[in-house]
């Protein structure tokens, strides 16, 4: 029985160190866990749709300065298909190039 008592008495300080480290880790992990939980709830609650390629290209072209793009494409002698796409997507919103 003395050997068991010795082992238990030697384990007690190690257990106390583990409990201190556990508290430190929990203080770091708890906010991350909450963020994952609420982020997951938000992702599930929101109806996510991915726009088609034409919508993405159209939005990008409208977002950037059309004149600058047109000038750079013209100056670089870029493929005519790119210019056609620029005109097609840019003019569908009533913008003149």
N, C-alpha and C positions, 0 to 999 in steps of 0.2 A: 504494500500500500504506500510505502514511503516513496517508491519510484514514481507512482502515479501522482502523488501530491507534489513531488518535485517538478514533474512535467507541467502540471497545471499552473504552478506558481511561476514557472518560466514563460509560459504562454501568455499570461495576463498582460505584461507590458507590451508584447507584440500585438495583442488584440486591441489595446488602447491606441497604439500607433495606427493600426488599420482603420479604426473608427474615425480618427482625426483625418486621415487621408480620404476616407469615404465621404466625409462632410465637405471637404474641398472639392472633390470630383462632382458631387451632387450640385454644388453651387455653380459649377461650370456647365454641367449637362442639363440642368433643369430649364434654363432659358432656351436652349437649343431644342429640347424636346417640345416645349410649348410652341416654338416657332414652326416646327415640323407639323405639329398637330393642327395649328390654326391655318397654316399654309395649305395643308391637305384639305381641310374643310372648305377653304376658299376655292381651291381648284375644283373640288367636287360640286360646289354650289354654283359655279359660273359655267355658262354654256360656251364652250370654246369652239370656234370654227376657224379653219384655215382658209384664207382667201385663195382663189385660183391665181395662176401665174400672171394672167393678163391684168388682174386687179393690182397685184403687187408692183408690176412694172409701171403701170399707169400712175400709181401713187408715188413711186420713186421719181418718175420723170416730172410730175407736177411739183413735187417737193423741191427738187433742185432747180436751179435757174436754167430755164429752157434755152435762153439766148446763149449762155456760156457753153452749154453742151453742144448746141448746134454749131457754134463757131469752132470749137475744138474738133468736132467730128469733120467739119468741112476742111479745116486747115490740115488735119492729119491724113486726109484722103482715105478715110475709113470706109469699110464695106458699105455699099449702097443699102443693103438690107437693114442695117442699123439705123440709117437715116429714115428709111421708110417706116420702121417701127416707131421712131421718135415722132414722126408726123402723125402716124395713125393714133398713137396713144395720147399725144399732146393735143391734137385737134378734137378728140372725142369729147373733151370737156369744154369745148368752145374757145380754147385758147388758140390764138393765131401764132404761127411760127414764122 
